[in-house]
Amino acid sequence: MSGPVPERARRPLRRQHRVEEDAAAAKHWPIRRWFALGAGAVVVIMVLAVVFGTIAVLRINDARDRLYDQVAPALTAGQDVNSALLDQETGVRGFTIVPTPDFLAPYENGMEAQNRAFAQLYALLGPPASPAFGSGDGTVRADVDELSRATQAWREQYAEPSIAAVRAGGAPVDPQRGRELFEDVRTASSGLVTDLGQVRAEAREQLDRAIRFLSVVGVVIAVIAVGFLVVASLAVRGAVLRPISRLAAQTRAVVAGNVGAQVVQAVGPREIVELGQDVEAMRAHIQREVDELQDANRRLDEQTTELERSNRDLEQFAYVASHDLQEPLRKVSSFCQLLQRRYGGQLDERADQYIGFAVDGAQRMQTLINDLLTFSRVGRTTAGFAAVPLTRAAQAAAGQLGAAREDVDGAVVVPDDLPTVHGDPGLLQQLLFNLIGNALKFRREGVPPVVRVEGGLNDGGDWEIAVRDNGIGIEPEFADKIFVIFQRLHGRDVYAGTGIGLALAKKIAEFHGGRIWVDTDPRPEPGAVVRFTLPVAAQTPAGRAAPAPSAEKEPAQ
């Protein structure tokens, strides 16, 4: 079965693929360019709106100024001239009938009003070079001149001579002639008012056109703005939102577990395309990791199967060691002991020595096999976790070592305040048995051994148990070596044993989720301190967290 492609072989392919992706992404516009294009369009629309809006407002202002500041006052002035002329004609006619100054007052007042109105008209008309009334400027100016001429002719040929004749006591000028001259004045005045009315209508139409133009400009700008918003929204939806949605859907498919689904993002702005490439690179990396993990799981399954087979072989070996091997070993040991008892002293000294060697070897082999069986069973066979009062377990272990303690005149001090922990009762008692037995065995010559068991919570929140002695101690450089199986620091002729006791203690402590070590800082003088920890919430053999142990203490027996 072929394994995954090596990482070194994949790198050139990934680099080439990345170059191709970068070249493809370079063909797409970046978001900033799309933004610049949209901003430019907005600026153009705003400039056009300002320009055409300004033109429309200026046209309205011009039309309004012409209508209200020039044409309307001119029409009013023309009407004032007409009224003033009528007052003059009435005053002259009345004075010629009743020659009193009161009848002449309307004539004189009309003269003043006429002069003011003509002055206003000429001021509104302005110089001929700059027409104030547009296309009707020449007609109005001709009407004003004609009215001024007709008024002057009526006054010079009829009004003034008639007034002078009546004052002299004579008869006025021919009234028929006066009526003819004043009819010319009426005609000129009517023409002026009519033409001014037409100019006013044209100015009002110009104002209406300017207002309509402003309305059209506003509507066009609004339509353009709405159209731009619609186009911009469609462009954003098509160029940004839709590619993002597609990329999000592909990413969700990968997140849902379909790691093999390729993430392809070929449309949209450059940033989204590059984001799609990054997501695809991440997916490819995850795919490689998944492939490697699956391969590792496959190898792990194979190793687990091999380990299960090995465990079965070990269990078979343990069965053979506990039954088939021990039977001939017991037979050898029994017959060697029979030889020693029956023929001891009857053979030469060397034969007795050989028989002693055979008996001792058989007994040590039997002890070694038993210790190995005990070591192999830790973690495989257990009575189950339960509340274990360490005071009672330590006292039971000390009781098992009663004969060894009495032989060396030693003492084991077990306080009554050791905690109650959660664990395998037999294994924890075996742990304390090995540590206390080790402390009694490695004593100093001539000094009765004293072993103290202590316990409490440490800074990490675990139970910490210490077995302290006054023996020969342990050098710091050997602090880790003593927990290795079959490791011995002394010969069998000095200290008996198989070299499995502390290794078994280490395995039991780790099986309960703790650890064990020799306290060398500071190193006690004399003696040694072996410490081990047990979790407050210990782990059961199945790996499930056990309930927190009770803090109650077991009283000493």
Legacy VTK file of the C-alpha trace (Angstrom):
# vtk DataFile Version 3.0
C-alpha trace
ASCII
DATASET POLYDATA
POINTS 557 float
0.000 0.000 0.000
1.559 3.294 -1.071
1.875 6.038 1.514
1.244 9.774 1.112
3.364 11.845 -1.240
6.431 13.188 0.609
6.360 16.843 1.559
9.586 17.528 -0.337
8.079 16.166 -3.552
4.892 18.229 -3.147
6.616 21.608 -2.735
7.533 22.236 -6.436
3.997 21.296 -7.482
2.509 23.682 -4.927
4.846 26.492 -6.013
3.912 25.991 -9.680
0.215 25.853 -8.785
0.584 29.015 -6.726
2.240 30.856 -9.635
-0.630 29.839 -11.921
-3.174 30.997 -9.354
-1.404 34.352 -8.947
-1.387 34.836 -12.735
-5.116 34.044 -12.861
-5.845 36.421 -9.983
-3.908 39.223 -11.718
-6.494 39.195 -14.536
-9.247 40.282 -12.156
-9.810 43.833 -11.050
-9.146 44.448 -7.374
-11.898 45.841 -5.170
-10.109 49.158 -4.893
-10.324 49.555 -8.703
-14.038 48.750 -8.648
-14.408 51.231 -5.825
-12.444 53.861 -7.735
-14.640 53.299 -10.792
-17.818 53.655 -8.716
-16.446 56.702 -6.922
-15.524 58.254 -10.284
-19.030 57.657 -11.599
-20.486 59.231 -8.455
-18.206 62.249 -8.872
-19.208 62.658 -12.529
-22.903 62.424 -11.624
-22.450 64.950 -8.830
-20.520 67.346 -11.098
-23.178 67.084 -13.814
-25.888 67.599 -11.224
-24.138 70.673 -9.855
-23.484 72.108 -13.331
-26.986 71.591 -14.684
-28.556 72.568 -11.378
-26.535 75.786 -11.362
-27.539 76.543 -14.952
-31.189 75.952 -14.107
-31.019 78.145 -11.007
-29.242 80.902 -12.947
-31.917 80.741 -15.643
-34.610 81.007 -13.019
-32.848 83.966 -11.418
-32.473 85.719 -14.783
-36.111 85.147 -15.717
-37.272 86.227 -12.272
-35.097 89.376 -12.328
-36.347 90.294 -15.797
-39.971 89.710 -14.827
-40.080 91.263 -11.376
-37.262 93.810 -11.526
-37.686 95.158 -15.095
-40.809 94.142 -17.005
-43.316 94.429 -14.145
-42.034 97.865 -12.972
-41.989 99.045 -16.634
-45.604 97.951 -17.102
-46.521 99.762 -13.897
-44.691 102.882 -15.091
-46.508 102.719 -18.477
-49.810 102.496 -16.658
-48.754 105.451 -14.479
-47.967 107.467 -17.624
-51.413 106.661 -18.993
-53.062 107.758 -15.725
-50.963 110.935 -15.598
-51.928 111.841 -19.166
-55.618 111.323 -18.391
-55.271 113.605 -15.337
-53.618 116.236 -17.523
-56.331 116.072 -20.173
-59.038 116.290 -17.482
-57.334 119.287 -15.844
-56.932 121.184 -19.136
-60.542 120.552 -20.130
-61.837 121.661 -16.718
-59.645 124.758 -16.653
-60.903 125.852 -20.083
-64.472 125.613 -18.773
-63.917 127.120 -15.295
-60.639 128.988 -15.276
-59.768 128.575 -11.616
-56.438 127.257 -10.205
-58.185 124.300 -8.582
-59.162 122.881 -11.963
-55.584 123.263 -13.184
-54.082 121.233 -10.267
-54.675 117.788 -11.935
-52.786 118.985 -14.980
-49.806 120.099 -12.953
-49.782 116.925 -10.801
-50.129 114.757 -13.906
-47.121 116.543 -15.404
-44.991 115.582 -12.398
-46.244 111.959 -12.403
-45.655 111.729 -16.145
-42.059 112.933 -15.787
-41.388 110.425 -13.001
-42.911 107.568 -14.998
-40.932 108.439 -18.147
-37.743 108.699 -16.100
-38.432 105.252 -14.617
-39.174 103.777 -18.041
-35.942 105.086 -19.551
-34.007 103.912 -16.483
-35.485 100.401 -16.801
-34.830 100.317 -20.544
-31.209 101.271 -20.037
-28.823 102.133 -22.830
-29.751 100.923 -26.328
-26.540 98.867 -26.536
-27.730 96.502 -23.794
-31.405 95.653 -24.281
-33.132 95.007 -20.991
-36.291 93.396 -22.330
-34.740 90.933 -24.742
-36.383 90.628 -28.152
-39.114 93.163 -27.194
-36.667 95.817 -26.089
-36.720 97.713 -29.434
-40.514 97.731 -29.624
-40.957 98.998 -26.056
-38.266 101.632 -26.541
-40.015 102.812 -29.769
-43.365 102.844 -27.926
-41.923 104.995 -25.142
-40.356 107.390 -27.655
-43.604 107.554 -29.603
-45.595 108.225 -26.441
-43.139 110.916 -25.371
-43.351 112.570 -28.799
-47.185 112.413 -28.894
-47.398 113.777 -25.338
-44.993 116.577 -26.205
-47.024 117.466 -29.349
-50.323 117.499 -27.411
-48.852 119.690 -24.722
-47.130 122.149 -27.106
-49.924 122.373 -29.708
-52.977 122.269 -27.491
-52.581 122.190 -23.687
-50.109 125.000 -23.117
-51.631 127.381 -25.746
-55.163 126.736 -24.398
-54.132 127.418 -20.780
-52.317 130.583 -21.826
-55.348 131.802 -23.878
-57.806 131.148 -21.029
-55.586 133.002 -18.570
-55.493 135.947 -21.013
-59.301 135.956 -21.143
-59.520 134.569 -24.606
-60.856 131.330 -26.037
-58.892 128.065 -25.958
-57.367 126.451 -29.013
-59.654 124.430 -31.247
-60.926 121.564 -29.031
-61.206 119.292 -32.058
-57.522 119.699 -32.636
-56.886 118.899 -28.985
-58.982 115.749 -29.193
-57.061 114.582 -32.271
-53.693 115.192 -30.611
-54.768 113.454 -27.409
-56.106 110.525 -29.412
-52.559 110.059 -30.711
-51.400 110.068 -27.091
-54.010 107.439 -26.199
-52.957 105.286 -29.090
-49.259 105.504 -28.172
-50.001 104.784 -24.489
-52.188 101.790 -25.364
-49.488 100.471 -27.644
-46.894 100.825 -24.868
-49.066 99.018 -22.330
-49.931 96.290 -24.839
-46.313 95.704 -25.789
-45.252 95.707 -22.120
-47.968 93.140 -21.419
-46.627 90.961 -24.210
-43.066 91.352 -22.879
-44.346 90.409 -19.431
-46.023 87.300 -20.877
-42.766 86.372 -22.594
-40.818 86.912 -19.324
-43.317 84.788 -17.432
-43.014 82.057 -20.061
-39.220 82.293 -19.744
-39.540 81.858 -15.960
-41.848 78.895 -16.461
-39.379 77.333 -18.910
-36.545 77.834 -16.424
-38.609 76.192 -13.680
-39.514 73.310 -15.991
-35.846 72.953 -16.931
-34.927 72.754 -13.243
-37.622 70.136 -12.712
-36.386 68.130 -15.683
-32.807 68.405 -14.438
-33.903 67.212 -10.983
-35.869 64.297 -12.455
-32.990 63.336 -14.765
-30.499 63.522 -11.903
-32.801 61.435 -9.704
-33.269 58.879 -12.506
-29.515 58.750 -13.115
-28.872 58.369 -9.361
-31.454 55.598 -9.051
-30.103 53.918 -12.153
-26.570 54.171 -10.803
-27.665 52.693 -7.491
-29.415 49.845 -9.278
-26.422 49.187 -11.517
-24.038 49.508 -8.542
-26.139 47.126 -6.450
-26.313 44.619 -9.309
-22.587 44.996 -9.892
-21.825 44.533 -6.189
-24.154 41.547 -6.062
-22.671 39.967 -9.159
-19.032 40.903 -8.625
-18.754 40.697 -4.808
-21.721 39.151 -2.995
-22.305 36.229 -5.330
-18.618 35.163 -5.401
-18.478 35.520 -1.610
-21.636 33.413 -1.254
-20.211 30.772 -3.574
-16.928 30.785 -1.675
-18.778 30.595 1.653
-20.846 27.631 0.409
-17.712 25.799 -0.713
-16.015 26.598 2.596
-19.026 25.336 4.572
-18.882 22.107 2.572
-15.255 21.683 3.623
-16.113 22.534 7.239
-18.950 19.980 7.132
-16.349 17.284 6.502
-16.105 17.114 2.727
-12.396 17.960 2.764
-11.931 16.557 -0.724
-14.270 19.137 -2.287
-12.035 21.588 -4.146
-12.587 25.295 -3.494
-12.640 27.051 -6.883
-13.177 30.816 -7.104
-12.506 32.065 -10.646
-14.831 35.102 -10.731
-15.039 38.263 -8.711
-12.547 40.888 -7.578
-8.906 39.961 -7.149
-9.110 39.933 -3.356
-11.960 37.389 -3.387
-10.148 35.246 -5.951
-6.996 35.368 -3.811
-9.088 34.566 -0.734
-10.486 31.554 -2.563
-6.944 30.494 -3.429
-5.923 30.846 0.217
-8.937 28.810 1.324
-8.097 26.181 -1.287
-4.490 26.124 -0.045
-5.756 25.700 3.495
-8.133 22.937 2.334
-5.295 21.213 0.502
-3.158 21.466 3.634
-6.004 20.035 5.718
-6.457 17.303 3.106
-2.787 16.418 3.379
-3.040 16.442 7.155
-6.136 14.221 6.979
-4.374 11.845 4.588
-1.365 11.705 6.880
-3.629 11.277 9.893
-5.517 8.472 8.196
-2.244 6.833 7.305
-1.079 7.276 10.894
-4.371 5.813 12.139
-3.935 2.896 9.783
-0.435 2.283 11.116
-1.750 2.758 14.643
-4.472 0.190 14.011
-1.841 -2.200 12.730
0.318 -1.530 15.771
-2.721 -1.903 18.039
-3.476 -5.235 16.445
0.152 -6.255 16.883
0.081 -5.028 20.476
-3.075 -6.998 21.173
-1.412 -10.072 19.728
1.670 -9.377 21.840
-0.495 -8.928 24.942
-2.177 -12.225 24.233
1.256 -13.812 23.923
2.305 -12.163 27.197
-0.826 -13.397 28.906
-0.102 -16.851 27.570
3.458 -16.547 28.834
2.198 -15.407 32.226
-0.078 -18.418 32.348
2.771 -20.725 31.398
5.083 -19.027 33.906
2.540 -19.317 36.686
1.675 -22.943 36.009
3.914 -24.885 33.645
7.250 -23.270 34.608
6.611 -23.133 38.322
5.764 -26.849 38.547
9.189 -28.176 37.444
10.834 -25.313 39.364
9.045 -26.357 42.526
10.050 -29.942 41.880
13.712 -28.978 41.434
13.573 -26.837 44.576
11.866 -29.603 46.605
14.331 -32.316 45.603
17.285 -30.022 46.189
15.984 -29.308 49.682
15.484 -33.070 50.238
19.070 -33.680 49.148
20.222 -30.931 51.493
18.303 -32.349 54.481
19.062 -36.035 53.848
22.628 -35.909 52.634
23.803 -32.712 54.237
27.056 -33.421 56.082
27.409 -36.884 54.506
29.119 -35.616 51.364
32.163 -33.462 51.124
32.028 -29.708 51.736
31.945 -28.848 48.049
28.896 -31.065 47.444
27.067 -29.325 50.291
27.995 -25.970 48.696
26.685 -27.083 45.292
23.425 -28.256 46.806
23.085 -24.882 48.623
23.651 -23.028 45.355
20.980 -25.108 43.643
18.441 -24.499 46.410
19.163 -20.750 46.492
18.939 -20.426 42.699
15.644 -22.277 42.553
14.189 -20.104 45.314
15.397 -16.871 43.660
14.019 -17.988 40.314
10.661 -18.694 41.916
10.687 -15.259 43.601
11.674 -13.567 40.324
8.878 -15.288 38.415
6.345 -14.252 41.052
7.581 -10.651 40.966
7.418 -10.593 37.183
3.886 -11.918 37.255
2.905 -9.238 39.739
4.560 -6.547 37.594
2.820 -7.741 34.398
-0.594 -7.852 36.041
-0.581 -4.170 37.061
-3.148 -2.415 34.864
-4.460 -5.633 33.352
-6.139 -7.287 36.317
-7.663 -5.140 39.014
-10.412 -5.539 41.547
-11.753 -2.083 40.633
-11.283 1.357 42.110
-12.743 2.129 45.510
-12.174 4.422 48.467
-8.860 3.378 50.039
-7.880 4.710 53.500
-4.121 5.050 53.182
-3.639 4.829 56.951
-5.188 1.366 56.966
-3.281 0.327 53.815
0.041 1.510 55.272
-0.625 -0.291 58.568
-1.508 -3.471 56.686
1.704 -3.217 54.645
3.702 -2.643 57.850
1.985 -5.662 59.368
3.083 -7.835 56.439
6.648 -6.692 57.137
6.395 -7.451 60.852
8.965 -10.267 60.821
11.472 -8.239 58.783
10.953 -5.248 61.095
11.532 -7.334 64.218
14.678 -8.914 62.734
16.312 -5.487 62.362
14.679 -3.995 65.488
13.069 -1.342 63.271
9.955 0.840 63.547
7.300 1.986 61.055
5.428 5.167 61.998
2.048 5.508 60.300
0.013 8.598 61.270
-3.743 8.401 61.619
-4.381 11.428 59.351
-3.384 9.995 55.979
-6.057 10.763 53.346
-8.611 8.431 51.858
-7.991 8.163 48.121
-9.677 6.470 45.180
-7.794 3.525 43.740
-7.173 -0.200 43.707
-6.823 -1.315 47.355
-4.484 -4.223 46.637
-2.185 -2.249 44.357
-1.914 0.716 46.739
-1.111 -1.626 49.620
1.508 -3.311 47.392
2.969 0.139 46.610
3.333 1.008 50.309
4.613 -2.505 51.058
7.429 -2.150 48.525
8.448 1.332 49.688
8.394 0.491 53.410
10.186 -2.822 52.778
12.831 -1.016 50.727
13.348 1.499 53.565
13.780 -1.316 56.115
16.156 -3.252 53.865
18.567 -0.451 52.996
19.430 0.424 56.595
22.710 1.602 58.057
24.834 -0.836 59.969
24.247 -0.596 63.689
21.381 1.906 63.398
17.825 0.627 63.949
15.757 1.663 60.921
12.872 4.088 61.437
10.378 4.530 58.563
7.826 7.367 58.596
4.843 7.653 56.268
3.544 11.214 55.686
0.846 12.660 53.438
-1.194 15.707 52.479
-2.185 18.001 49.592
0.647 19.566 47.565
0.694 22.868 45.659
-0.709 21.188 42.550
-3.856 20.030 44.364
-2.875 16.318 44.423
-2.351 13.980 47.360
1.366 13.608 48.017
2.618 10.684 50.134
6.194 10.493 51.422
8.030 7.449 52.828
10.991 8.748 54.857
13.782 6.602 56.366
17.132 6.980 58.138
18.985 4.432 56.028
21.929 4.636 53.672
20.213 7.126 51.343
20.305 7.421 47.544
22.806 9.454 45.566
21.120 12.088 43.305
22.667 10.630 40.140
20.883 7.322 40.829
17.494 8.898 41.669
15.920 7.880 38.333
17.861 4.659 37.784
16.379 2.891 40.800
12.882 2.848 39.212
14.087 0.886 36.149
13.271 -2.803 36.241
16.184 -5.114 37.171
18.391 -2.116 38.020
20.429 -2.752 41.159
22.847 -0.420 42.933
24.240 -3.182 45.185
25.151 -6.839 44.750
22.900 -9.699 45.847
25.380 -10.690 48.508
24.951 -7.243 50.136
21.197 -6.635 49.704
18.879 -9.374 48.522
16.141 -8.775 45.968
15.186 -9.056 42.312
15.345 -5.353 41.285
11.644 -5.207 40.504
10.191 -3.654 43.674
10.641 0.055 42.868
9.796 -0.520 39.179
6.549 -2.115 40.366
5.918 0.867 42.666
6.434 3.273 39.733
4.017 1.305 37.545
1.341 1.297 40.276
1.681 5.060 40.876
1.434 5.851 37.151
-1.500 3.450 36.777
-3.358 5.611 39.310
-2.511 8.816 37.399
0.313 9.916 39.686
4.089 9.875 39.666
6.903 8.758 41.950
10.358 10.177 42.592
13.208 10.415 45.085
13.330 13.713 46.934
16.922 14.936 46.516
16.409 18.675 46.999
17.488 19.094 49.679
18.889 15.612 50.167
18.037 14.378 53.668
21.009 13.415 55.788
21.002 10.592 56.600
18.369 8.529 54.817
16.142 8.867 51.782
12.645 10.189 51.007
10.534 8.597 48.283
7.447 10.577 47.286
4.509 9.662 45.116
1.321 11.526 44.151
-2.269 10.418 43.676
-4.844 12.662 41.963
-7.672 13.971 44.096
-10.007 12.926 41.231
-8.263 9.739 40.231
-8.618 8.103 36.805
-10.327 4.744 36.693
-8.731 1.933 34.665
-11.236 2.622 31.848
-9.990 6.226 31.627
-13.086 7.787 33.210
-12.731 10.351 35.932
-13.621 8.890 39.276
-15.509 10.841 41.925
-13.406 13.033 44.161
-12.262 11.112 47.217
-13.425 11.893 50.658
-11.195 14.078 52.777
-11.990 12.031 55.861
-9.087 10.325 57.648
-9.025 6.702 58.654
-8.184 6.260 62.319
-5.215 4.056 63.164
-5.985 0.476 64.184
LINES 1 558
557 0 1 2 3 4 5 6 7 8 9 10 11 12 13 14 15 16 17 18 19 20 21 22 23 24 25 26 27 28 29 30 31 32 33 34 35 36 37 38 39 40 41 42 43 44 45 46 47 48 49 50 51 52 53 54 55 56 57 58 59 60 61 62 63 64 65 66 67 68 69 70 71 72 73 74 75 76 77 78 79 80 81 82 83 84 85 86 87 88 89 90 91 92 93 94 95 96 97 98 99 100 101 102 103 104 105 106 107 108 109 110 111 112 113 114 115 116 117 118 119 120 121 122 123 124 125 126 127 128 129 130 131 132 133 134 135 136 137 138 139 140 141 142 143 144 145 146 147 148 149 150 151 152 153 154 155 156 157 158 159 160 161 162 163 164 165 166 167 168 169 170 171 172 173 174 175 176 177 178 179 180 181 182 183 184 185 186 187 188 189 190 191 192 193 194 195 196 197 198 199 200 201 202 203 204 205 206 207 208 209 210 211 212 213 214 215 216 217 218 219 220 221 222 223 224 225 226 227 228 229 230 231 232 233 234 235 236 237 238 239 240 241 242 243 244 245 246 247 248 249 250 251 252 253 254 255 256 257 258 259 260 261 262 263 264 265 266 267 268 269 270 271 272 273 274 275 276 277 278 279 280 281 282 283 284 285 286 287 288 289 290 291 292 293 294 295 296 297 298 299 300 301 302 303 304 305 306 307 308 309 310 311 312 313 314 315 316 317 318 319 320 321 322 323 324 325 326 327 328 329 330 331 332 333 334 335 336 337 338 339 340 341 342 343 344 345 346 347 348 349 350 351 352 353 354 355 356 357 358 359 360 361 362 363 364 365 366 367 368 369 370 371 372 373 374 375 376 377 378 379 380 381 382 383 384 385 386 387 388 389 390 391 392 393 394 395 396 397 398 399 400 401 402 403 404 405 406 407 408 409 410 411 412 413 414 415 416 417 418 419 420 421 422 423 424 425 426 427 428 429 430 431 432 433 434 435 436 437 438 439 440 441 442 443 444 445 446 447 448 449 450 451 452 453 454 455 456 457 458 459 460 461 462 463 464 465 466 467 468 469 470 471 472 473 474 475 476 477 478 479 480 481 482 483 484 485 486 487 488 489 490 491 492 493 494 495 496 497 498 499 500 501 502 503 504 505 506 507 508 509 510 511 512 513 514 515 516 517 518 519 520 521 522 523 524 525 526 527 528 529 530 531 532 533 534 535 536 537 538 539 540 541 542 543 544 545 546 547 548 549 550 551 552 553 554 555 556
